[in-house]
Every structure is written in C-alpha cells, then in structure tokens.
Amino acid sequence: MGIGGCVLLAALGAVLAFAVDWEPSGVNLHMVGWILLVAGLLGLLVNATVLRRRRHGGRVGPDEVVEERRYYE
C-alpha cells in the first residue's frame, strides 16, 4: 500500500472515529475508526522509512573516497 492508500485509510478512520454518530447494533464504529486511523498512520510511518532508505541508499558522502577502475581487453 502506498502513501495515498495510507492517507485514505487514516482519513476514513478519522471520519469513523470522530464524525459518525450512527451506532449500528453489533459494530462499534468508533473503535473501527480508531483501528483504521492507527493502521493508516503506522503504514505512513513504515512507508516513509522505506522510502528514506531507498532515497539515501546509493549516495556517497562528501568525505568518502571513490576509486574508479577501468578494465581494458
């Protein structure tokens, strides 16, 4: 699930947790909303850490020496 899916899940959870006053029998919509909100925020956190690792994974720092080797046949 990408960033958009996580934001959508968190937004749906916030709407269910804070804005819905309808209470069907057998389902606590407020608790379902809190669960979706937490799941969306955790997904955003995991997604952000994975994207940060991918973004900074191949870069060379300013103090690192890079050696170039050429092979000729």
Secondary structure, DSSP 8 states (H G I E B T S, - for coil): --HHHHHHHHHHHHIIIII-----TT--HHHHHHHHHHHHHHHHHHHHHHHHHHHHSS---TT----------
